[in-house]
Amino acid sequence: VIEKRDWSPAVSTEKPKKKGKSKAIATHSLYKFMGQEFTPPSWIVKGICGVGSKGFIAGDPKTYKSTIAVDLAVSVASGKQFLGHFPVSKEARGPVLYIDEENQSNLTQERFFQVLQAKGLIRDGYVPSPIIKRVHIASKEGFRLTRPDAIEWLEKYCKDHRIKMVILDPLYYVAQGVDESSEQMMNLLVELDKLCTGLGVALIIVHHFKKQSSDHPAAANDFQRMSGTGAMGRWFESILMVTRNAEGGVRIHTEHRQARGFGFDLEFEVQGVTDNSYLPRVTVKEDLDRDQKQLIDDMVKENPQLTVADAARALG
């Protein structure tokens, strides 16, 4: 449940504030800087996103991005494994604010039901009270980041309700009318940083890949197909890129800007996710490679004369 809010543009009657002195910028000698101890970032969901991090769930249409976002929300709120595979830090679990401006409310409700059921969180027809209270939902409320007090409201809501994660679904609705490669978009994203740096809230934005066409051929990689990569490519710290695989499931690749001292990149496939059912089964790339190697070994045993080209054709 979320408090009702009028998101209509407000007209300010306040007099402009006088400009004060610029805030002094603190500098340190290299000697002092190298002697400081900085707390290393920690995971909310290992391999997926960190405490106070900012990032995207991005992909093609019909790749279950919103369903994956719902799973992430329920996982952080309940402590259940994300996608039934990735552990949630005990210290980082807690309330989540999910703002959905794309999907009809009945569809969002159905997705939450499927995810809750898959995680074993529906008992005797009810969801345990602590889980219900930890997921805050705004569905089709007309939330727009461009409204005068939207980000200020987000900050206050997160502080008042001790929110651990905010999910905005999708960017093109919550930032409606803003060119995704523009300076205005970059300024909005920088303003959203306050949630992460000031309150330690993780921020996840659902976003879409550019459609491929003759005018826009396939990019060299999935990340380059993200709309507005100029502005957003400089902003995110974690990203889940979702594409369809040949078997009808989805392939997810994660990247982390803090990977040197923090994380790693993952590639994994998810089966068991459809429009009508939700029973995710994750296979990480290492397992995929191991299975593929075993298949090649078996093929060579059957046919010692097997060529690389024959193996490639057999593996698709």
Disulfide bonds with the S-S distance in Angstrom:
none
